[in-house]
Amino acid sequence: MAAQRGARRGRGTAGRPGRVTDLPRRTAYDVLAAVHDREAYANLLLPRLLTERSISGRDAALATELTYGTLRGLGTYDAVLAACSDRQLDKLDPPVLHVLRLGTHQLLATRVGAHAAVATSVDLVKAVAGPRVSGYVNAVLRRVSTRDLDGWLPIVAPAPDADPDGFLAVRYSYPRWIVRAYRGALGAAAGAELAAALAAGNERPRVTMAAFPAGPGRDAVLPEGAQPCRWSPYGFTLPGGDPGELVADGRAAVQDEGSQLAAIALASVPAGGGDGAWLDMCAGPGGKARLLYGLAATRGARLVAADIRPHRAALVASALARPGQAGSGPPAASGHAVVVADGQRPPWRDGAFDRVLVDVPCSGLGALRRRPEARWRKSESDLAALAEPQRRLLRSAIAACRPGGVVGYVTCSPLPAETYDVVTDVVRSVGDVEILDTPAILPNVPDLRSPSPRAAQLWPHRHGTDAIFIALLRRGTQ
């Protein structure tokens, strides 16, 4: 990242766009600056700014495309900018670099005309960094505009035959270590699928939602133009627009289909014996807990949802407070409790639950299409720091499950270090735990097995979902 000096010079606050009148571009700029300066999350900040600034329709679509497109393509665009600039990028004031990246995205990945992309970028940099740098921005972007992306790649990327991972890192805008990690995760399929997997991480996903299992059926909730999901009987995707109305009255909640399948898989395994107590051990912010609550309610079971962080537990409580429509909530025999608790040092007794879901903290590399800035914040060393907490949480989940009960281990990552390696290590150390055949429990979902034969790995390029990993375990009866 560029140096911090001058980062705030001439720049308006996130709430006030300052002098510039091009609100979509200024809003995209403000999100990029906040992501850089204070590690904000684009998917949380952008909707708030659009609302505060009354940006809607085509202007909102433009701001969204510029924000997410620039964050996704940052690695590629920096390679092109480095070839077009007579100054090192890490020596530029951050506002200048943000504007250059926004301009480059418009030139190389949108239908915005070259003249408009350059001119609006010059106007924007005058507003956020002052007029003295406008000539430099104009000159660099004019050089960028001399070629399209395919024309720049042979110049700025390594040769694909000599350095395939380096080429893919520039072509699809990823840190090299993630390209290497995806290659390892795909195993034998990497030769045919690695480029597609990386490309899928740059696609803008449709908004996916889940109806409440104990409320009105999906068909009763489905808005006009929505499409049912392929495998989840509760899921549907929206063609566009704001899902807020559906969320506000509890008819549906935003949830990726892969996450829905994780909850459905856990609920689909015969538990054997009692089935009245369910646990979601790391429940925040509440998407899977909401679906589990509905599934438990249809059976008269009770869900306990726990999270170590009070603010995330509050989000879970909110998600569970308004499922379904008025008068059509879960049966009175069911119920739920939300607790602030550390799953690694749990307050509940061993063997207290029939079903346990543990969606462990992970790198999040399976959801890069939704959180594009995450690829630039993560490092390979993060995996090592997560390894032991993931193992402790799975051991705790197994201990919380009664003999004969079922545990679901879930991560939003395709990397073996966070997925099957954790499961096999813990099962080996705990003993008397069977790894169930998860793909057989989700028989309608194709291509789940590779490279983990008894676990399920979803991929954006195969399934159109986040890269969710699901392993189901049964605790022994001895």
C-alpha positions in Angstrom: 0.0 0.0 0.0 1.1 3.6 -0.6 2.5 5.7 2.1 0.1 7.4 4.5 1.5 11.0 4.1 -1.0 13.4 2.7 -3.8 10.8 3.0 -6.3 13.3 4.3 -5.2 16.4 2.4 -8.1 18.0 0.5 -10.4 15.0 1.1 -14.0 15.3 2.4 -15.2 13.0 5.2 -17.1 9.8 4.4 -20.4 11.5 5.2 -19.7 14.7 3.2 -18.5 14.3 -0.4 -16.8 17.8 -0.4 -16.5 19.9 -3.6 -16.8 17.3 -6.3 -20.3 17.0 -7.8 -19.8 13.5 -9.3 -21.4 11.6 -6.4 -21.0 8.0 -7.7 -17.3 8.4 -8.3 -16.7 10.4 -5.1 -18.6 7.8 -3.1 -16.5 5.0 -4.6 -13.4 7.0 -3.8 -14.5 7.5 -0.2 -15.0 3.8 0.3 -11.6 3.0 -1.2 -10.0 5.6 1.1 -11.8 4.2 4.2 -10.8 0.6 3.3 -7.2 1.8 3.0 -7.1 4.2 6.0 -9.1 2.4 8.6 -9.6 -1.1 7.2 -13.3 -0.5 6.7 -15.5 -3.2 5.0 -16.7 -2.1 1.6 -19.9 -4.2 1.8 -20.9 -2.4 5.0 -19.8 1.1 4.2 -21.0 1.5 0.6 -24.7 0.8 1.3 -24.6 3.3 4.2 -23.1 6.0 2.0 -25.6 5.3 -0.8 -28.4 5.8 1.6 -26.9 8.9 3.3 -26.3 10.6 0.0 -29.6 9.6 -1.6 -27.8 7.8 -4.5 -30.1 5.3 -6.3 -30.7 3.8 -9.7 -28.0 4.1 -12.3 -25.8 6.3 -10.1 -25.9 3.6 -7.3 -25.1 0.9 -9.8 -22.1 3.0 -11.1 -20.8 3.6 -7.5 -21.1 -0.1 -6.7 -19.3 -1.2 -9.9 -16.5 1.3 -9.4 -16.0 0.3 -5.7 -16.1 -3.4 -6.0 -14.5 -3.6 -9.4 -11.5 -1.5 -8.3 -11.0 -3.5 -5.2 -11.1 -6.8 -7.1 -8.8 -5.6 -9.8 -6.4 -3.7 -7.6 -3.4 -6.1 -8.2 -3.8 -6.0 -12.0 -4.4 -2.3 -12.1 -1.3 -1.6 -10.0 0.8 -3.7 -12.4 -0.5 -1.6 -15.3 -0.1 1.7 -13.4 3.5 0.8 -12.5 4.3 0.5 -16.2 2.6 3.8 -17.0 4.0 5.9 -14.1 7.4 7.5 -13.8 7.0 7.5 -10.0 6.9 4.4 -7.7 3.3 3.7 -6.6 4.3 3.2 -3.0 5.6 6.8 -3.0 2.4 8.3 -4.1 0.0 10.0 -1.7 -2.9 7.6 -1.1 -5.6 9.9 -2.6 -3.7 10.0 -5.9 -3.3 6.3 -6.0 -7.0 5.7 -5.2 -8.0 8.0 -8.1 -5.6 6.3 -10.5 -7.0 2.9 -9.6 -10.6 4.1 -10.1 -9.7 5.6 -13.5 -7.8 2.4 -14.5 -10.8 0.3 -13.7 -13.0 2.5 -15.9 -10.6 2.3 -18.7 -9.9 -1.4 -18.7 -13.0 -3.0 -17.3 -16.1 -0.8 -18.0 -17.9 0.7 -21.0 -17.1 4.2 -19.8 -15.4 6.1 -22.6 -11.7 6.9 -22.3 -12.2 10.6 -22.4 -14.8 10.5 -19.7 -12.8 8.2 -17.5 -9.7 10.4 -17.7 -11.6 13.7 -17.4 -13.7 12.6 -14.4 -10.5 11.2 -12.7 -8.7 14.6 -13.1 -11.7 16.4 -11.6 -11.8 14.0 -8.7 -8.1 14.2 -7.9 -8.4 18.0 -7.9 -11.1 17.7 -5.3 -9.3 15.2 -3.0 -5.6 16.0 -3.5 -5.4 19.5 -5.1 -4.7 20.8 -8.6 -1.0 20.3 -8.6 -1.2 16.5 -9.2 -3.9 16.7 -11.9 -1.4 16.8 -14.8 0.3 13.7 -13.5 -3.0 11.8 -13.2 -4.0 12.9 -16.7 -0.7 11.8 -18.2 -0.7 8.3 -16.5 -4.3 7.5 -17.3 -3.8 8.6 -20.9 -1.0 6.0 -21.1 -3.2 3.4 -19.6 -5.9 4.1 -22.2 -3.5 3.3 -25.1 -4.2 -0.5 -24.7 -7.0 -2.7 -23.4 -6.4 -5.2 -20.6 -5.5 -8.0 -23.1 -2.9 -5.7 -24.6 -1.4 -4.8 -21.3 -1.1 -8.4 -19.9 1.9 -9.5 -22.1 3.7 -6.3 -20.9 3.0 -6.4 -17.2 2.5 -10.1 -16.3 5.0 -12.9 -16.3 4.9 -15.3 -19.2 2.3 -18.0 -18.4 4.6 -20.9 -19.5 7.5 -19.7 -17.4 5.6 -18.5 -14.3 2.0 -19.8 -14.4 1.2 -18.7 -10.9 2.7 -15.2 -11.4 0.7 -14.8 -14.6 -2.6 -15.8 -13.0 -1.9 -13.5 -10.0 -1.7 -10.5 -12.4 -4.3 -11.7 -14.8 -7.0 -12.3 -12.1 -5.7 -9.8 -9.5 -4.7 -12.0 -6.5 -1.7 -12.2 -4.3 0.5 -15.0 -5.5 0.2 -17.0 -2.3 -3.6 -17.3 -2.8 -3.1 -18.5 -6.4 -0.8 -21.2 -5.0 -3.2 -22.1 -2.2 -6.1 -22.4 -4.6 -3.9 -24.7 -6.8 -3.3 -26.9 -3.8 -6.9 -26.9 -2.8 -8.1 -28.0 -6.3 -5.6 -30.8 -6.4 -5.7 -32.8 -9.6 -8.4 -30.5 -11.0 -6.2 -27.4 -10.8 -5.0 -27.7 -14.4 -8.5 -27.5 -15.8 -10.2 -25.3 -13.1 -7.7 -22.9 -11.5 -8.3 -20.1 -13.9 -12.1 -20.5 -13.6 -11.9 -20.6 -9.8 -9.9 -17.3 -9.7 -12.2 -15.7 -12.3 -15.3 -16.7 -10.3 -13.9 -14.8 -7.3 -14.1 -11.6 -9.4 -17.7 -12.0 -10.4 -20.3 -9.9 -8.6 -22.7 -12.4 -6.9 -26.4 -12.1 -7.0 -28.2 -11.4 -3.7 -29.1 -14.8 -2.3 -31.8 -15.1 0.4 -33.3 -17.8 2.6 -37.0 -18.2 3.6 -37.6 -19.3 7.2 -38.3 -23.1 7.4 -41.0 -22.7 10.0 -42.7 -19.8 8.3 -44.4 -19.4 4.9 -43.1 -21.6 2.2 -40.5 -20.2 -0.3 -43.2 -19.8 -3.0 -45.2 -17.5 -0.7 -42.1 -15.3 -0.1 -40.6 -15.3 -3.5 -40.7 -11.7 -5.0 -41.4 -11.0 -8.6 -38.4 -11.8 -10.8 -36.6 -13.9 -8.1 -35.2 -17.3 -9.0 -35.3 -20.3 -6.7 -31.9 -21.7 -5.7 -30.8 -25.0 -7.3 -30.4 -27.0 -4.1 -31.7 -25.3 -1.0 -35.5 -25.5 -0.8 -35.5 -22.2 1.2 -33.1 -20.2 -1.1 -33.8 -17.8 -3.9 -31.8 -15.1 -5.7 -32.9 -11.5 -6.4 -32.5 -10.0 -9.9 -31.4 -6.7 -8.2 -32.6 -4.1 -5.9 -32.7 -3.8 -2.1 -33.7 -6.8 -0.1 -34.4 -4.6 2.9 -38.2 -5.0 2.9 -38.0 -8.8 3.0 -35.4 -8.7 5.8 -37.3 -6.1 7.8 -40.5 -8.1 8.2 -38.7 -11.4 8.7 -39.9 -13.1 5.6 -36.3 -13.8 4.4 -32.7 -13.1 5.3 -29.6 -12.6 3.1 -27.7 -15.9 3.1 -25.5 -17.6 0.5 -26.8 -20.9 -0.7 -23.6 -22.7 0.4 -24.3 -21.5 4.0 -27.8 -22.7 3.7 -26.6 -26.2 2.6 -24.4 -26.4 5.7 -27.3 -26.0 8.0 -29.5 -28.3 5.9 -26.8 -31.0 5.9 -26.5 -31.0 9.6 -30.2 -31.2 10.1 -30.5 -34.0 7.5 -28.4 -36.6 9.3 -30.4 -39.1 11.5 -29.4 -38.2 15.0 -30.5 -41.5 16.6 -32.1 -41.1 20.0 -33.3 -37.7 21.2 -33.2 -34.7 19.0 -34.5 -31.8 21.1 -31.3 -29.7 21.8 -29.3 -28.0 19.1 -26.2 -25.8 19.4 -24.7 -23.2 17.0 -21.4 -22.6 18.7 -20.0 -19.6 16.7 -23.3 -18.2 15.6 -22.6 -14.5 14.8 -23.9 -12.7 12.8 -26.8 -15.2 12.7 -27.5 -16.4 9.2 -27.0 -20.1 9.9 -28.5 -19.8 13.3 -31.7 -18.4 11.8 -32.0 -21.3 9.4 -31.1 -23.8 12.1 -33.8 -22.3 14.4 -36.4 -22.8 11.7 -35.3 -26.3 11.1 -35.2 -27.1 14.8 -38.6 -25.5 15.3 -40.3 -27.8 12.7 -39.2 -30.7 15.0 -40.0 -29.1 18.3 -36.3 -28.8 19.1 -34.6 -25.9 21.0 -31.6 -24.0 19.6 -28.9 -22.4 21.7 -26.8 -19.9 19.7 -23.5 -18.7 21.2 -20.9 -16.2 20.2 -17.9 -15.0 22.1 -18.3 -11.3 21.0 -21.3 -9.5 22.6 -22.0 -7.4 19.5 -22.2 -10.5 17.3 -24.4 -12.2 19.8 -26.7 -9.2 19.6 -26.9 -9.6 15.9 -27.9 -13.2 16.4 -30.6 -12.2 18.8 -31.9 -9.8 16.3 -31.9 -12.4 13.5 -33.8 -14.9 15.7 -36.3 -12.3 17.0 -38.2 -11.8 13.7 -38.2 -14.9 11.5 -41.3 -15.7 9.5 -44.3 -13.4 9.2 -46.6 -12.3 12.0 -48.8 -15.2 13.2 -46.7 -17.8 11.4 -43.6 -18.2 13.6 -42.2 -21.4 15.0 -44.3 -23.8 17.1 -44.7 -22.8 20.7 -43.0 -26.1 21.8 -39.7 -24.9 20.3 -37.5 -22.0 21.4 -34.1 -20.5 21.4 -31.5 -18.9 23.6 -28.7 -16.6 22.6 -25.7 -16.5 24.9 -22.3 -14.8 25.0 -19.9 -17.7 25.4 -16.4 -18.8 24.3 -16.8 -22.2 22.5 -13.3 -23.0 23.6 -14.2 -22.6 27.3 -18.0 -23.4 27.1 -20.4 -23.0 30.0 -22.6 -25.9 28.9 -21.9 -29.5 30.1 -20.4 -32.2 27.9 -22.9 -34.2 25.9 -25.7 -31.6 26.3 -26.7 -31.4 22.6 -28.0 -33.7 19.9 -26.7 -31.6 17.0 -23.8 -29.0 17.1 -22.8 -26.6 14.3 -19.3 -25.1 14.6 -18.7 -22.5 11.9 -15.1 -21.7 12.9 -13.2 -18.4 12.3 -11.2 -18.8 9.1 -9.4 -16.9 6.5 -12.6 -16.2 4.5 -10.9 -17.0 1.3 -14.1 -18.7 0.1 -16.0 -15.4 0.0 -13.7 -13.1 -1.9 -16.3 -12.2 -4.4 -18.4 -10.6 -1.6 -15.5 -9.1 0.3 -12.9 -8.2 -2.4 -10.6 -6.2 -0.1 -10.0 -9.4 2.0 -7.5 -10.8 -0.5 -5.2 -7.8 0.1 -5.5 -8.0 3.9 -4.8 -11.6 4.4 -1.4 -13.2 4.5 -0.2 -16.8 4.5 0.8 -16.5 8.1 -2.9 -15.9 9.1 -3.5 -19.6 8.4 -1.0 -20.7 11.0 -2.6 -18.4 13.6 -6.1 -19.9 12.9 -5.1 -23.5 13.0 -5.1 -24.2 16.7 -8.3 -22.2 17.5 -10.1 -24.1 14.8 -8.9 -27.4 16.3 -9.9 -26.4 19.8 -13.4 -25.4 18.7 -14.0 -28.6 16.8 -12.8 -30.6 19.9 -15.2 -28.6 22.0 -18.1 -29.2 19.6 -17.5 -32.9 19.7 -17.5 -32.8 23.5 -20.7 -30.8 23.6 -22.4 -33.4 21.4 -24.0 -36.5 23.1 -22.9 -40.0 22.0 -24.6 -40.8 18.8 -25.2 -37.1 18.0 -24.0 -35.1 15.0 -21.4 -32.3 14.6 -21.1 -30.1 11.6 -17.7 -28.5 11.0 -18.0 -25.5 8.5 -15.6 -23.0 7.1 -15.8 -20.4 4.4 -12.5 -21.5 2.9 -11.4 -24.1 0.3 -7.9 -24.5 1.8 -7.0 -27.9 3.2 -5.2 -26.3 6.1 -8.5 -24.9 7.4 -10.8 -27.7 6.3 -10.1 -31.4 6.0 -6.7 -31.2 7.7 -8.4 -29.9 10.8 -11.1 -32.5 10.7 -8.7 -35.5 10.3 -6.3 -34.2 12.9 -9.0 -33.7 15.5 -10.8 -37.1 14.8 -7.4 -38.8 15.1 -6.7 -37.2 18.4 -10.2 -37.5 19.9 -11.0 -41.0 18.8 -14.4 -42.7 18.6 -15.7 -40.2 16.1 -16.9 -41.2 12.6 -16.5 -38.8 9.6 -19.8 -39.2 7.7 -20.1 -39.2 3.9 -21.4 -35.6 3.5 -21.7 -35.7 -0.3 -24.1 -38.6 0.1 -26.2 -36.5 2.5 -26.4 -33.8 -0.2 -27.0 -36.2 -3.1 -28.4 -33.6 -5.5 -25.3 -31.3 -5.4 -22.7 -32.4 -7.9 -18.9 -32.2 -7.7 -18.5 -32.1 -4.0 -15.9 -34.7 -3.2 -12.6 -33.6 -4.6 -10.1 -33.5 -2.9 -11.7 -34.5 0.4 -13.5 -37.8 -0.2 -16.0 -37.7 2.8 -16.4 -34.0 3.1 -18.2 -31.5 0.9 -16.4 -28.6 -0.8 -18.4 -26.0 -2.6 -16.8 -23.7 -5.1 -18.0 -20.5 -6.8 -17.0 -21.7 -10.3 -18.7 -25.1 -9.8 -21.8 -24.3 -7.7 -22.3 -20.5 -7.9 -21.9 -20.4 -4.1 -19.2 -19.2 -1.7 -16.4 -21.8 -1.2 -18.0 -23.4 1.8 -16.5 -26.6 3.4 -18.8 -29.0 5.3 -17.8 -32.0 7.3 -20.3 -34.0 9.3 -19.1 -36.1 12.2 -20.9 -38.6 14.5 -19.8 -39.0 18.0 -19.4 -42.7 19.0 -21.7 -44.3 21.5 -19.0 -45.8 23.7 
